[in-house]
């Protein structure tokens, strides 16, 4: 169903841990710029009440999903929002025969284009919601199916742990290391990533990457680190990959935290949806905070290295830019007027729940 109806959507949940930007963004900033993704990576920033949030994507479908998410947060109760998106399968106190996502959708005030887009695809999202419909999410669900049903890997004991020490003990005792290591060498190979997930644009190609490790080795080692340092029942990304769903609500992503939804509902932030190229849009305004996802990995090296110098000349001291990179990092960013916050990079690397990104966090200095 997802493939048939949503082949134009890369992401419908998020493959990024938005807590990084959320913790870095100061309260009440004037203007924030963010890559859209599914909306789950940028809309929680509204809870910090910036005056303006400019959301950009080259895919108009991703912007329609952002619009739907925001209006659902603004219009619905917290419980209704979780149900519409697909985090829950029913409403407490709802109808005994089941509840209707279509009825909730009809209450949202969307643009004519977004309304038409989602109405045309209702058969896809009405049964289970939106969060697992994207190409990215579908790919990792398929990997999880292979882990669990083909290789007969049972990860449930590890995810059932309620303390890190218990988790490490169960991880060392029950993790199917031989099957996992053998499988990940294939599933996370350059060929599979490039052909099936990135459609020929994989930043970790041998002739393109800056990361020394092969993709499978990088992922295997970083996942091992996460299982030894983070309680994975609190990690939605790991739950989807290894359990096929978000089985424990302790792991809900930031956009599904009740305090975040409540703050977004109250916020007066003005949101603009920009359909276009970030290199063209970034210089148009002086931003206080910029979140570029991992787009840097897909830019020409010249453009990647000059990204800070492309900003509006009126950008103030203290302006921050957060960049992720996957397998391919910028090699020589022009830091004129900026400083890289190495301690913040390390902090973000350890806090991040996905385990697949390097962080590059910058702050403007001077007057």
DAZI-V693879 format. One record per helix or strand of 2 or more residues. SS is the DSSP state (A for helix, B for strand). FROM is the first residue (numbers start at 1). LEN is the number of residues. Records with the same first field share a line. If there is no record, write none. Layout:
# DAZI-V693879
SS = FROM-LEN, FROM-LEN
This chain:
# DAZI-V693879
A = 2-4, 19-6, 43-6, 60-16, 78-8, 101-6, 112-9, 122-4, 135-16, 156-4, 164-11, 177-11, 190-8, 215-15, 232-3, 236-8, 249-3, 254-3, 258-9, 278-7, 295-4, 301-5, 308-3, 342-10
B = 31-5, 52-6, 270-6, 289-3, 320-6, 338-3, 358-7
